[in-house]
Amino acid sequence: MGKEIITGISYSGNKAQLAVCEVRLKETKLIYLNEFSVSAVADHWYLNKITSPDIRLLKKVSKVSVALDINSVVLHSFPLDTSLNQTEQNGHVHWELSNFIKGYQPKEYIYDLHTLRISAREQVADVLVVAIQRSKLFGIQSVLESKKIELHIADTSFFGAEQSLYAAFPEVKSKTVLLVLVDMNELSLGIIANGRVVKFALGHQTSPDNIIELFQSIKQDEIVSEIYLCGSNALQDMGIVLRNKLGVHVNMLNPFRRNITTSSCKEFKQFAGKEHCFAASVGVALRKR
């Protein structure tokens, strides 16, 4: 396989993060990094730097992955009978969404199902559904295709950051940790046990006290050994408060910690100390289908 130029974009509110990687079979290079905001939000504004590039490098992008703002999707969790066949499970998901989304029509939505905690004895799994209107997803795809660019992955910022966590800190796959994403419109928490999200919670107030309250609401008997903090509104001081109040070590999630060469990116030093802001964009860019 030759090289591919893949861009990951995450956005929340009027702020976006963009990471461009040159991907080869045995090496991944970061070649461009940017964070930008707009004064007025329009449809697909976060794609503008790719669809109307102002630097030569961005004209070479062949694939784009998007970490979606939480307001662009619907998240709903519920218990699911694991003994159901695929058709029956799909029917149950649609039934749940019809009770959660006013005027829900199955043909108007695409969904992704994340399995959380499984109780094999009771044949029940707690699941999280991420649903998006087809028109929104196809709108993104259409804008990119008009410039001969492929839409590679679209997911929420939290699940993009999850991929960055596994790539940058592979040791978490044998631990129980808490992943916290703080963006302008979103506070997402996930307890990850042995490399899988087993509990998830979503909030909108993003102070350390709100993070602690949301964490305690899902914690139950889970013993978390570390916290990983990321997102455009995550701050070093926030990590210090969490460490002092919870007595758990806090890491800022640097997606460039391993396996990504950064020497090719002249903008990299500009974002020293803010690497965690790009966890979602890097995660969706480099995630495999």
N, C-alpha and C positions, 0 to 999 in steps of 0.2 A: 504494500500500500504506500502511495506517495503521501505528501503532506496535505493536511486540511487546515484551513483557517476557520476556527469556530469561535463565535462570540457568545458569551453569556450576559444576559441583561436581567437585573432585578430592579423593581421599582416599588415605591410606596408613597402615597400622597403625590407630591410634585418633585420628588427626588429619585434619581436613578443611578445605578452603578453598572459599569460596563467593563468586562474583562475579555480581551481577545487573546486566544491561544493558538499557537501553531502546533498541531498534533501530528506526530509521526508514530510509526509502529513502536519504537523504543524510547521516544523522548517527547516531552511536552514542554514547550517554551511559552512563557508569558511575553507577549510582544506589545501590548498596549493596555493601559488602565486609565479609567476616567470615572469621575463622579460629577453629576451635573443636576441642575434643577431648572424648572421653568416657572414663569410668573403666572401663566394661565395653562391649565391642563386641557388638551384636546385629545381626540381619539388617536391612539397609537403614538403619542408624542415621544415615548421612550424609545421608539424605533428610528427616530429621525436621524440620529448620527450614523446609522447604518444605511438607511435608504437614501439619505442625502449627505453622503460623507464629505467632510471638509478637509480630510487628510488622505493621502494616497493609500496608506496602509489599509484603511477601512474599505477601500474599493475591492480588496482581495477576499473579503469574507464570503464563504460559501454556505455556511450554516449558522443559524441563530437559535439559541435556546432562551426561553423566557421564564423567569421566576415571577409569578403573578402576584400582584397586590391582593391582599386578602379580600378587598371589596369587589374583586373581579370573579370570585368563586363562592361557592356555598360549601361549608363543612358541616357534617352531621354525623354523630356517633350513635351506635345502638348495638344491642346483642343480636347475633345472627346464628341460626341453627346450622351447624356445619354438616349435618346429615343430608341437607337439601342438595339436589343436583344443581348444575350450573343454571339451567333455565329457571328453576324454583328460586335460587338465590337472586337472580336478576329481578324476578318478580317481587321478591321481598324488598330489595333495594328501592325499586320504583315506588312501591307502596309507602315505604318510609319517607322518601323524598316528597311524595304527594301530600303527606301530612305535615311536611316541614316547609315546603315552598308553595305559596299561594298560586293557584292556577297552573300547577306543574303539569307539563306534557312530556312524556318520556322522549319523544322524537326530537324535542328541542334542546336536550341536554346530553352531554358526554360526562361520564364519571369514571373515577379511579377509586378502587377499593383497597384500603390499607388495613391489614389484619393486625390487631393489637394483642391483647391478652387472650390466650386460648385455654379453655377448660375442656380437656379431652374427655374426662369422665362424664361431664354433663352434655357433651357435644354442642358446646356454645362457644362462640368467639366474639369478643368485643371488636367492632370494626369502625373505621373512620372512612366516610365517603367524601371525596372531593369532587364536586360537580361544577361544571361550567356550561354556560349556554353555547350551543354549537355556533351561533352567529358570532359570538365574541371570539371564539377560537379560530373560526374560518376567516374572520376579519383580519386577525394577525397574520394568518397564513397567506391570505390574498395580497396584503401589503408587501410581504416579503417576496412572494412569487413574482410580483410585478417587476421586481428588480433581479429576478433569477437567483434568489436566495432561498434555501430550504429551511423550513421550521423543523428543528431537530427534536427538542423536548420542551414541553410546557408543563409546569408544576407550580406548587406554592413555594414561597421563599423558605419555609421551614424544611420541606423535604429536599430542596436544593442544598441547604446548609447541612442537612443530615449526611448527604453524600460527601461534602467537603470534610466533615468530621471523620468519617471512616478512612478517607484517603490520607488526611494529614495526621490523624491520631489513631492508627490501626489497633493500638493496644486497647481501645475502648470496647472492642469486640469480645473481650473477656471480663468486662466490668459492668457495673450498673452506674450510669451517669445521667446527669440532667442536661439537656440541650435547651438553651434559652435564646430565642430570637426576638430582638426589640427593634421594631421599625416605626415609622411615623404613624401608621394606622393599625399597628398590630403588636400584640404580645403573644407569642406562641411558646409553649413549654411541652417538652416530651421527655419522659423517662425512658431511657434506652438500656435494655438488659441484654447482654451478650450479642450485641450487634443488631437489635431489633427494637423499634419503638413499641412499648407495651402500654403506655398511658400517655394521653395527650390532652392538653387544655388550651383554650383560646381566650384572650382577654384584650382589653383596649387601654387600660390604665397601665402606664409603664414605669412607675416608680419602683424602687427596690422593695418597699413594703407590699406593693401589689403583686410583684413577682413571688415573694415569699407566701403571701396568702393563696395565690393560685397554685403554687407548688404543694402547699400543705393540703389543699382540697383534693389532690389526686394521689398524694404520697402513700397513704395507708401504711402497709408494712414494708415498703421498699426502702432499702438502705442505700443511699446515693453516696458514692465515694468522691466524685468530682463534678464540677459544674463547668459547662462550656458556654460562653457568652458570645453572641454575634448579632449582626444587624446594624443598619445605618444609624440608629439612635442608641446603640449600646455604648457605654462609657466605661473607662477604666475605673473611675470612682464608684460606679454602680457595682462593679465586681468586688471592690474592697468592702463595700457595705454588706453585700451578700455573704462574703467570706466571714466577716466579723459576726454577723447575726446567725448564720447557719452552722458555722464551724466547719465548713467544707471548702476545700481548695477550689479556686475559680481560675480557669484558663480563658483568655481571649482566643477565639477560634481563628487562627491564622491559616487560611487555605493554601498558602504557599510554603508551608513548613516542610513538606516533603514532595519529591517527585515532579516538581514544576521548576524549571530553570527560569530565574527572573532577571538574569544579567542582560537579556535581549530587550528589556523594557526600560526605556530611559525615564519613564514617568514613575517607576516603582518607588523611588526614594521620596517622592512627593507625598506618598500615602503611608509613610512610616508611622507606625502606631495605630493605623486605621485599617490594617489588613482585614480585620474581622468584618468590616463593612461589606466585603466582597465574597463572603462565604457562600451566599445563595447564588450569585451570578456565576462563580467558578464551579460550584457543584452541579448546576444544571448544564453548563457548557460541556463538562467532561463526563457526565453520566452516560452510560451505555443504554441503548434502547432495550 
